Amino acid sequence: MPKSMSYRESLAEFQKLVAASDNIVFFGGAGVSTESGIPDFRSVDGLYNQEYDYPPETILSHSFYRRNPKEFYRFYRNKMLFLDAAPNVAHKKLAELEQQGKLKAVITQNIDGLHQAAGSKTVLELHGSVLRNYCEHCHAFYDVHYIKDCIGVPKCEKCCGPVKPDVVLYEEGLDQKTLNAAVSFIAHADMLIIGGTSLAVYPAAGLIDYFSGDKLVVINKSPTPRDSFADLVIQGPIGEVFSVL
């Protein structure tokens, strides 16, 4: 159970823990990207109910994609593609920690590619990336601009097959190779930083059960189910917290 600290004391402790660690793994979620202006699709805005007849979890399911691809892509283009977003302080500081040899991997539930844009090299994307898209028939690659600029359902220019984002939809399984790599990094880490996630989405959230290192840090604006197990809990904006490093 973490001892009670003031916010300033927590930031100082975070600095100290990071300085003393050389095998850090970061596990992050939507809260890392919201500070770059990418809203969590679950945070339904005022226009949402006027625009769509289904909740986002339904539209972003494999069965809905198959049944109603036109409506899927209408939502996907409007709510999932933020091509002007730029890395924030948290993304940049994580890349710096990797360059220093302290951070071994970023494991992210986000699909925006901002960790790589900030310079991180070892990034495990549990839920895929909007930047990659493939024809379901001939597997030809298409970038995100092809999807953004298409009207209706994107089709392959080579074989006319449907082009699908390399994003894990609801009802689809995670990539086993990515999962195995994530488990290995977490299991061997001496410090695990969980940031910007409520730890509500499984199986991704279950990965942190493999951590057996010394220092577990949770940084999130709201409480998480793992706060009581952490050595340090900081409730605050993740960019602000990382800015002290």
Secondary structure, 3 states (H helix, E strand, C coil): CCCCCCHHHHHHHHHHHHHCCCCEEEEECHHHHHCCCCCCCCCCCCCHHHHCCCCHHHHCEHHHHHHCHHHHHHHHHHHCCCCCCCCCHHHHHHHHHHHCCCEEEEEECCCCCHHHHHCCCCEEECCEEEEEEEECCCCCEECHHHHHHCCCCCECCCCCCEEEEEECCECCCCCHHHHHHHHHHHHHCCEEEEECCCCCCCCHHHHHHHCCCCEEEEECCCCCCCHHHCCEEECCCHHHHHCCC
